[in-house]
Amino acid sequence: MTAKIISGTETAKAIREELKAEIAELKEKHNVVPGLVTILVGEDPASQSYVTAKNKTAHALGINSKQVTLSADTSEDDLLALIDKYNKDDACNGILVQLPLPKHINEGRVLYAINPVKDVDGFHPVNVGKMVLGEQCFLPCTPHGVLELLIRSGIETSGAEVVVVGRSNIVGKPMVNLMLQKREAGNATVTVCHTRTKDMASHTRRADIIIAAAGVPKMITADMVKEGVVIIDVGVNRIGMSESGKAILVGDVDFDSVKEKAAAITPVPGGVGPMTITMLMKNTVQAARQAAGWI
Ligand code: NAP
């Protein structure tokens, strides 16, 4: 069996077209333009490129997006004051603080300071709690992107054995919760693996769907999966540089061997990655609708 490739690039493109039309309609019919503020502290090159990509995508869709870049020695108080300013700014529907923050700033304090109705990253405890309860909220962008990929690829999760590898607050834990929900792309029987899991292969070999988010290059190999498995590879690992100076990226799954056994698989790059930014845009539009009384 050679796997069907689940293209995040294509799916993200389709969702962005839908969002573009939705944003144009919001402006035309209701004079509403969704507003997003991205805050970057410091000059980490990876963070800079993520923030640039987010702003570029937002602009292309018609979102009023503003990037604020602060120096690495910005104090926590100054950052909190800036968040407070945008919390009170009606033109701003979504606030995103790019992580990681410099060591002298308490990440939790900063994320908790964002008004939950503007928390388009879905990291505020109010949104995390609502997600666990299955209530309307902003879903964290990467797990949200995985859900959309599963839905739009027609992958049945109800009753499926799903193994999530990784239990971070931004990917693994929300992923586990979402797969459990009584909703579309949920209703799965979920197992979660982490560094203390004994004999991980005994779990992954039972899985109908594996969602890998460990950050370990090619850790899931063909002998660890069953025929017909669906693989969603969240991992993005830099393993070197090409001759042209571009980073060589691989996932947590050994794509070349596993694709021979899988029914469907996401590539890296071009899988979950493009979905993450797209879900940020979707959350920003949701925030604008919400602020305007769910128009
Ligand atoms: P993280 O915070 O480092 O968490 C990694 C998780 O994987 C931890 O729960 C860890 O277990 C588990 N783990 C690590 N090594 C393992 C092993 N050998 N066996 C079993 N479990 C193992 O990472 P993250 O932020 O969740 O990100 C995970 C990956 O997804 C990274 O490659 C990251 O770059 C990528 N990512 C991609 C996107 C995207 O848009 N495509 C977005 C976010 C993240 P313990 O809890 O026991 O330490």
Boltz pocket constraint, residues with backbone or C-beta under 6 A from the ligand:
constraints:
  - pocket:
      binder: B
      contacts: [[A, 142], [A, 165], [A, 166], [A, 167], [A, 168], [A, 169], [A, 170], [A, 171], [A, 172], [A, 193], [A, 194], [A, 195], [A, 196], [A, 197], [A, 200], [A, 212], [A, 213], [A, 214], [A, 215], [A, 216], [A, 219], [A, 233], [A, 234], [A, 235], [A, 236], [A, 237], [A, 272], [A, 273], [A, 274], [A, 276]]
      max_distance: 6.0
